[in-house]
Amino acid sequence: MGINRWNQHSQSAPRCNTVSLIHSSSRLCYPVLPPCLFTATKESFNPWQTSNLTLIMRIAIVTTWFERGAAYVSKQIADTLLASGQSVFIYARGGEEIASESFPWTNYTVERDNTPRLPMPTGMNKKRFTQFLRKNAIDLVIFNEQRYWAPILWTREFGIPSVAYVDYYTTRTVSLFSAYDALICNTNRHYSVFKHHRSCFYIPWGTDTTQFSPDRPTTAKEKFTFFHSAGMNPYRKGTDLLIQAANQLSKRRSDFSVLIHTQVPLEKFFPELRPIFNDLTKRGILSIEHRTVSAPGLYHRGKIYVYPSRLDGIGLTVPEALSCGLPTITSDSAPMNEFLSNECGKLVPIASTSLRKDGYYWPETTCNVEDLTKIMASYCQNEPAIKLQAVEARRRATAHLDWSVNSRDLAQLLQGVTLRETTSEMTKELTNEDHKTVLYYDRLSFLYNAFFRVAIAAKNLLK
């Protein structure tokens, strides 16, 4: 696992020496560690069984780090690794928002890349990142939704294995994932694309079933409430489809309400729906919470979760809602339908599909608004069915969607990841892909940085 990567005479943390143990069927390499750096009882320890030895690794997670889905994925991975005794270091890359010091997740070692917003998606500062690797003597790097390929090459320059959490890929970039030494897939859909990779780990997604639980007292109003989380991208999450369905349903009955939690202004995404927003709000049917709410969110304010998503890497809110005991209505498309059964929700038939302009591998799927309206109507004031489905939703979550159970082997799997050879062809392919995204970004990055620094300074002066 590259324990000798960092020179013991450098300023970085010293590494442990290794010894080779010869077995009749294989050659195994174990680190010579002080007793505190491995876990095994005297009675159970067998030097020929690697499962008895838990190496303490120093793992970096490169990720966005503010209130959004991708950061919650990184947080859950970090929590699993920390619980298994690993050391975890968060590298909060630039290119998106970066959490302030008041961010509620305080029990993590975080390095913030405060480089001004870069034109390259998931852009990073090479000097800052490599200093981070050296300073913390990193053994392995997990990249979460990394779309800029150069950092994978920077990592390899230090002889550090890299692992991708798989979420974003296009038909053109699927083959480039072979540059990673291992992949983590949390859905069957992603795994079906990358199972040919030499080290592709399928770890079914789950949630914190203790934090997301039905134990919190409900604050739902007298009206039957459908809840929806629009997050940072209401269009992708099908918020407009829900609004249209709610508008149709409101013409037949008024004994229901819709609560939408969003982190962005909905009118900005759907200006054409402004009259419907205003009408439903005036009639007391629609409520919009435009703010950031930390987990466990606002699930307790609804009875049914509605998520007509067009496209998702995981669809985090579906297992969260089920874990909170909310029967769920969602699109009959992967990966959302991977979490649901007929006993704890309903799937909405797909009306159309379309390819994304950015070439994302999977198409967007738009569910049928008429069917969505009928399904919502079937739940209104149907308390017996809702109670049965609520119980089944929670049971399914605890049985199949408990992240602490699904991810329990993650640390052991990562300990087996080894660095593959870096070839000139690999370097060329990754560099060419970056240049297609932002032409000659590496050569001109200093100009981009200078431009954005000037723009930020000018903005501050005008305040």
C-alpha positions in Angstrom: 0.0 0.0 0.0 2.9 2.3 -0.7 3.9 2.7 3.0 7.5 3.7 2.1 6.4 6.4 -0.3 7.6 9.3 1.8 11.3 9.5 2.7 11.7 9.1 6.4 14.2 11.9 6.5 11.7 14.4 5.0 9.6 16.8 7.0 6.6 14.7 6.4 5.4 12.1 8.9 7.7 9.1 9.0 6.5 6.0 7.3 6.8 2.4 8.5 9.3 -0.1 7.1 8.0 -3.2 5.5 9.1 -6.9 5.6 8.2 -9.6 3.2 6.7 -12.9 4.5 6.9 -15.9 2.2 3.9 -18.2 2.1 3.7 -21.4 0.1 1.1 -20.0 -2.2 1.9 -16.3 -2.4 4.3 -13.6 -1.3 2.8 -11.2 1.2 4.2 -7.9 2.3 3.4 -6.7 5.8 4.4 -3.5 7.5 6.5 -3.6 10.6 4.1 -1.5 12.8 4.1 -0.6 16.4 1.3 -2.4 18.3 -1.0 0.7 18.2 -1.0 0.8 14.4 -2.8 -2.5 13.8 -5.7 -4.2 15.3 -5.7 -8.0 16.0 -6.2 -10.0 19.1 -3.4 -12.3 20.2 -5.7 -15.3 20.0 -7.1 -14.5 16.5 -4.1 -13.1 14.8 -2.9 -15.2 11.8 0.0 -13.6 9.8 -1.2 -15.3 6.7 -4.7 -13.8 6.8 -4.7 -10.2 5.6 -8.2 -9.7 7.1 -6.6 -9.8 10.6 -4.5 -6.8 9.9 -5.9 -3.3 9.6 -3.4 -0.8 8.3 -3.7 2.8 9.4 -3.7 4.7 6.2 -3.6 8.5 5.6 -6.4 9.0 3.1 -7.2 12.3 1.3 -10.6 13.0 -0.1 -10.7 15.7 -2.9 -14.2 17.1 -3.0 -16.5 20.0 -2.9 -17.2 20.8 0.7 -20.3 22.8 1.4 -24.0 22.0 1.8 -24.8 19.9 -1.3 -25.2 16.3 -2.3 -21.6 15.6 -3.4 -20.2 16.9 -0.1 -22.6 14.6 1.8 -21.2 11.6 -0.2 -17.7 12.6 0.8 -18.7 13.1 4.4 -20.2 9.6 4.6 -17.1 8.0 3.0 -14.9 10.0 5.5 -17.1 8.8 8.4 -16.7 5.2 7.4 -13.0 5.4 7.1 -12.6 7.3 10.4 -14.7 4.7 12.2 -12.3 2.0 10.9 -9.4 3.9 12.4 -8.0 5.5 9.2 -6.7 9.1 9.1 -8.7 11.3 6.7 -7.8 14.6 5.2 -10.3 16.7 3.2 -9.1 18.8 0.3 -11.9 21.2 -0.4 -11.1 22.1 -4.0 -11.9 25.4 -5.7 -14.1 25.8 -8.8 -17.3 25.9 -6.7 -18.3 27.3 -3.4 -16.1 26.6 -0.4 -17.6 26.3 3.0 -16.9 29.0 5.5 -15.4 28.4 8.9 -18.9 28.3 10.3 -19.7 25.2 8.4 -21.4 22.7 10.8 -19.0 19.8 9.9 -16.2 20.7 12.3 -14.7 17.3 13.2 -12.6 17.0 10.1 -9.1 18.0 9.0 -9.8 20.3 6.0 -7.5 22.1 3.6 -9.3 24.7 1.6 -8.2 25.5 -1.9 -9.1 29.2 -2.0 -8.0 29.7 -5.6 -10.5 32.1 -7.2 -13.2 30.4 -9.3 -11.6 28.7 -12.3 -13.1 28.1 -15.7 -12.0 24.4 -15.5 -14.7 22.3 -13.8 -13.4 21.0 -10.4 -10.2 23.1 -11.0 -7.4 23.0 -8.5 -4.2 24.8 -7.7 -1.3 22.4 -8.4 1.2 24.0 -5.9 -1.4 24.1 -3.2 -2.5 20.5 -3.8 1.0 18.9 -4.0 2.0 20.8 -0.8 -1.1 19.2 0.8 -0.1 15.7 -0.3 3.5 16.2 1.0 2.6 17.9 4.3 0.1 15.2 5.3 2.1 12.2 3.9 -0.9 11.0 2.0 -1.1 7.2 1.2 -4.1 7.3 -1.1 -6.4 9.9 -2.7 -10.1 9.6 -3.3 -11.5 12.0 -6.0 -15.2 12.8 -5.7 -16.7 13.8 -9.1 -13.4 15.0 -10.4 -13.8 16.4 -14.0 -10.3 18.0 -14.3 -7.9 15.1 -15.0 -4.5 16.8 -14.3 -4.7 16.2 -10.5 -4.7 12.5 -11.1 -1.4 12.9 -12.8 -0.1 15.1 -10.1 -1.0 12.4 -7.5 0.8 9.8 -9.6 4.0 11.9 -9.6 4.2 11.2 -5.9 3.6 7.5 -6.4 0.2 7.7 -4.7 -2.7 5.5 -5.8 -5.9 7.3 -6.8 -9.5 6.2 -6.4 -12.5 7.7 -8.1 -15.9 7.9 -6.6 -17.9 7.4 -9.9 -20.6 9.9 -10.7 -19.9 12.1 -13.7 -18.7 10.6 -17.0 -19.4 11.0 -20.7 -19.2 8.5 -23.5 -15.8 10.0 -24.3 -14.4 9.8 -20.8 -15.4 6.3 -19.7 -12.1 4.8 -21.0 -10.1 7.5 -19.2 -11.2 6.1 -15.8 -8.6 3.3 -16.4 -6.1 6.0 -15.1 -7.5 5.4 -11.6 -6.2 2.6 -9.6 -9.6 1.8 -8.3 -13.2 2.9 -8.6 -16.1 3.1 -6.2 -19.6 2.6 -7.6 -22.6 3.1 -5.4 -25.3 2.2 -7.8 -25.9 -0.8 -10.2 -26.2 1.7 -13.0 -22.7 3.0 -12.6 -21.3 -0.4 -11.9 -22.7 -1.7 -15.2 -20.5 0.7 -17.0 -17.3 0.2 -15.1 -17.3 -3.4 -13.9 -14.6 -4.2 -16.5 -12.1 -2.0 -14.5 -9.4 -4.0 -12.8 -10.5 -2.8 -9.3 -14.1 -1.6 -9.4 -15.8 -1.8 -6.0 -19.6 -2.0 -5.9 -20.7 -0.6 -2.5 -24.5 -0.1 -2.5 -25.4 3.4 -1.4 -27.1 3.9 1.9 -27.7 6.6 4.5 -27.4 7.3 8.2 -30.5 5.6 9.4 -30.0 7.0 12.9 -29.8 10.6 11.8 -32.6 10.1 9.2 -35.3 8.5 11.3 -39.0 8.7 11.8 -38.5 9.3 15.5 -38.6 13.1 15.1 -42.1 14.5 15.9 -43.9 15.4 12.7 -44.8 19.1 12.2 -47.0 18.5 9.1 -49.9 20.8 8.9 -53.6 19.7 8.9 -53.5 19.5 5.2 -51.9 16.5 3.6 -48.3 17.5 2.8 -46.1 16.4 -0.1 -42.5 17.2 0.5 -39.8 17.8 -2.2 -36.1 18.7 -2.0 -35.0 20.8 -5.0 -31.4 21.3 -3.7 -29.0 23.2 -6.0 -30.6 22.1 -9.3 -34.4 22.2 -9.4 -34.6 21.4 -13.1 -32.6 18.2 -12.8 -34.6 17.2 -9.8 -37.9 17.7 -11.6 -39.3 20.5 -9.4 -41.1 22.0 -12.4 -42.9 18.7 -13.0 -44.1 18.6 -9.4 -45.4 22.2 -9.7 -47.3 21.3 -12.8 -48.7 18.1 -11.2 -49.7 20.1 -8.1 -51.4 22.7 -10.3 -53.4 20.0 -12.0 -54.3 18.3 -8.7 -55.4 21.7 -7.2 -58.1 21.9 -9.8 -59.7 18.8 -8.4 -59.2 19.1 -4.7 -57.7 21.5 -2.2 -57.1 19.3 0.8 -53.3 18.9 0.2 -50.2 21.1 0.3 -46.8 21.0 -1.2 -43.6 22.0 0.6 -40.5 22.6 -1.5 -37.0 23.0 0.1 -34.6 24.7 -2.3 -31.1 26.3 -2.0 -31.7 28.5 -5.1 -34.5 30.8 -6.2 -37.1 28.7 -8.1 -38.3 31.7 -10.1 -34.8 32.0 -11.6 -35.0 28.5 -12.9 -38.6 28.5 -14.0 -39.7 32.1 -14.8 -42.5 30.7 -17.0 -44.1 29.1 -13.9 -44.2 32.3 -11.9 -48.0 32.7 -12.3 -48.5 29.2 -11.0 -46.1 29.8 -8.1 -48.1 32.9 -7.1 -51.5 31.2 -7.5 -50.7 28.1 -5.5 -49.0 30.1 -2.8 -51.9 32.5 -2.5 -54.3 29.6 -2.1 -52.2 28.1 0.6 -51.2 25.0 -1.4 -47.6 25.8 -2.1 -44.9 26.7 0.5 -41.3 27.3 -0.5 -38.4 27.2 2.0 -35.5 28.9 0.3 -32.5 28.3 2.6 -29.8 25.8 3.5 -30.9 23.2 6.0 -28.4 20.7 7.4 -29.3 17.0 7.7 -31.7 15.6 8.6 -33.5 18.3 6.7 -37.2 18.9 6.5 -38.5 15.4 5.9 -40.5 15.5 9.1 -42.7 18.3 7.7 -44.2 16.0 5.0 -46.1 12.7 4.8 -45.1 11.7 1.2 -41.8 12.4 -0.5 -42.1 13.4 -4.2 -38.9 13.3 -6.3 -39.7 13.3 -10.1 -35.9 13.6 -10.9 -34.8 13.8 -14.5 -31.2 12.6 -13.8 -29.2 11.6 -10.7 -25.9 10.1 -9.9 -27.3 8.5 -6.8 -30.5 10.3 -5.8 -29.4 10.8 -2.2 -32.8 12.1 -1.0 -34.7 8.9 -1.8 -33.0 6.7 0.8 -33.0 9.6 3.2 -36.8 9.9 2.8 -37.4 6.2 3.1 -35.2 6.1 6.2 -37.4 8.9 7.7 -40.5 6.7 7.1 -41.8 8.6 4.1 -43.4 6.6 1.3 -41.8 8.0 -1.9 -42.9 8.9 -5.4 -40.1 9.0 -7.9 -39.3 8.5 -11.6 -39.2 5.0 -12.9 -35.5 5.4 -13.9 -32.2 4.4 -12.5 -30.8 4.9 -10.0 -33.9 6.2 -8.2 -35.8 3.0 -8.9 -33.0 0.9 -7.4 -34.0 2.0 -3.9 -37.8 1.6 -4.1 -40.2 -1.3 -3.9 -44.0 -1.3 -4.5 -44.6 -1.7 -0.8 -43.0 1.7 0.1 -43.8 4.0 -2.8 -44.7 4.4 -6.4 -42.7 4.9 -9.6 -43.9 7.4 -12.2 -43.7 6.2 -15.9 -41.2 8.0 -18.1 -42.7 10.1 -20.9 -39.5 11.1 -22.8 -35.8 10.9 -22.8 -33.2 13.3 -24.1 -29.4 13.6 -24.2 -27.7 16.3 -22.2 -25.7 19.0 -24.1 -22.6 18.2 -22.1 -22.5 14.6 -23.4 -23.2 13.0 -20.0 -23.3 9.2 -20.4 -26.9 8.7 -19.3 -29.9 10.6 -20.8 -32.3 12.8 -18.9 -35.7 11.1 -18.3 -38.9 13.2 -17.9 -41.7 11.5 -16.1 -45.3 11.8 -17.2 -47.0 14.7 -15.4 -50.5 13.2 -15.8 -49.3 10.0 -14.2 -47.6 11.9 -11.4 -50.8 13.8 -10.7 -52.8 10.6 -10.5 -50.3 9.0 -8.1 -50.3 12.0 -5.9 -54.1 12.0 -5.8 -54.1 8.3 -4.8 -52.3 9.2 -1.6 -54.4 12.2 -0.5 -56.2 11.3 2.7 -55.4 7.6 2.3 -54.1 7.2 5.8 -54.3 3.4 6.1 -52.1 2.9 2.9 -49.7 5.6 4.0 -49.2 4.1 7.4 -48.4 0.6 5.9 -46.0 2.1 3.4 -44.3 4.3 6.0 -43.5 1.2 8.1 -42.2 -0.6 5.0 -40.1 2.4 4.0 -38.3 2.4 7.3 -37.9 -1.3 7.3 -36.4 -1.3 3.8 -34.0 1.5 4.8 -32.7 -0.3 7.9 -32.5 -3.6 6.1 -30.9 -2.5 2.8 -29.9 1.2 3.0 -27.8 1.4 6.1 -24.6 3.0 5.0 -22.7 1.8 8.1 -23.4 -1.7 7.1 -23.1 -1.4 3.3 -19.7 0.4 3.6 -18.1 -1.7 6.4 -15.5 -3.3 4.1 -14.5 0.0 2.4 -11.2 0.5 4.4 -10.1 -3.1 3.8 -10.8 -2.8 0.0 -8.8 0.4 -0.2 -5.8 -1.2 1.6 -5.5 -3.5 -1.4 -5.3 -0.8 -4.0 -1.9 -0.6 -5.7 -0.4 2.0 -8.1 -0.5 1.0 -11.7 2.2 2.2 -14.1 1.8 5.6 -15.6 2.3 5.4 -19.3 3.0 8.2 -21.8 -0.3 7.3 -23.5 -2.3 7.7 -20.3 -0.7 11.1 -19.7 -1.4 12.2 -23.3 -5.1 11.1 -23.2 -5.8 12.8 -19.9 -4.1 16.0 -21.0 -5.9 16.1 -24.3 -9.2 15.7 -22.5 -8.5 18.7 -20.3 -7.5 20.8 -23.3 -10.8 20.0 -24.9 -12.6 21.3 -21.9 -10.5 24.5 -21.5 -7.9 25.1 -24.2 -4.3 25.1 -22.8 -5.6 25.6 -19.3 -2.4 24.6 -17.6 -0.4 27.2 -19.7 -2.8 30.0 -19.1 -4.1 29.3 -15.6 -2.0 32.1 -14.2 -3.9 34.5 -16.5 -7.3 33.1 -15.4 -6.3 33.5 -11.8 -5.1 37.0 -12.3 -8.3 37.9 -14.1 -10.6 36.5 -11.4 -8.5 38.1 -8.6 -8.9 41.5 -10.3 -12.7 40.9 -10.8 -13.1 40.0 -7.1 -11.1 43.0 -6.0 -13.2 45.3 -8.2 -16.4 43.8 -6.8 -15.3 44.4 -3.3 -14.4 48.0 -4.1 -17.9 48.6 -5.5 -19.6 47.4 -2.3 
